[in-house]
Amino acid sequence: QVQLVESGGGVVQPGGSLRLSCAASGSKFSIYLMAWYRQAPGKQRELVAAITSGGTTNYADSVKGRFTISRDNAKNTVYLQMNSLTPEDTAVYYCTVIMSPRAYWGQGTQVTVSS
């Protein structure tokens, strides 16, 4: 059974940093695309960053230059380093793994950027 568990969220001041982690279990995740999405109150879930099995990354324009996605295949873990956070980054952040035709999701972790 595939399980994804996010951690690392919290409350941070504008300009601060957080590092999210997503620990995966139940499969060999190194061969799959993994990604982070976020959903702010009243808004649709949106892609933040994605990373292929080969390490190629893709970012939403709103986070380019501030966020970095990475993965440790030996640990079945994907990370999201978030720097220069702004209140607009406040959302629940979700980890996902794309195992076509299915996508599996974690339960989400809350990130709040507030002074």
C-alpha positions, -999 to 999 in steps of 0.1 A, spaced: 0 0 0 14 33 -11 17 59 17 30 95 16 36 114 48 45 151 47 62 170 75 80 203 81 52 227 79 46 255 104 43 292 110 71 314 97 76 351 93 78 367 58 112 363 44 118 331 64 124 296 52 110 261 57 119 227 45 92 202 38 97 165 36 76 137 21 84 102 32 71 75 8 65 38 14 49 9 -3 67 10 -36 99 17 -55 95 54 -58 128 62 -75 113 54 -109 83 78 -106 77 115 -109 70 132 -76 57 166 -70 45 192 -45 11 209 -48 -5 235 -26 -40 247 -19 -48 280 -3 -82 287 12 -108 293 -15 -84 285 -43 -78 254 -64 -49 231 -58 -19 241 -78 14 226 -88 44 240 -70 73 219 -81 79 185 -97 109 162 -101 114 133 -125 131 100 -117 162 114 -134 162 146 -114 147 170 -139 128 197 -121 99 220 -130 86 250 -109 56 272 -109 65 307 -120 55 321 -86 81 301 -67 110 300 -92 142 312 -76 128 307 -41 119 270 -38 139 240 -46 126 204 -50 150 175 -45 147 138 -38 167 111 -20 158 78 -37 177 58 -11 154 72 15 122 73 -6 119 110 3 113 142 -16 120 176 -2 108 211 -8 132 239 4 112 271 6 131 304 10 120 341 10 85 331 19 56 355 15 21 355 29 10 344 -6 27 311 0 3 303 29 -14 270 20 -17 234 27 12 216 9 6 182 -5 31 156 -18 21 134 -47 36 105 -67 24 98 -102 21 61 -108 1 61 -140 -28 58 -142 -30 67 -105 -17 95 -84 -12 91 -47 -14 119 -22 -3 127 13 -25 142 39 -9 176 36 11 199 58 0 235 67 24 264 59 15 297 73 35 328 65 26 357 88 41 384 109 
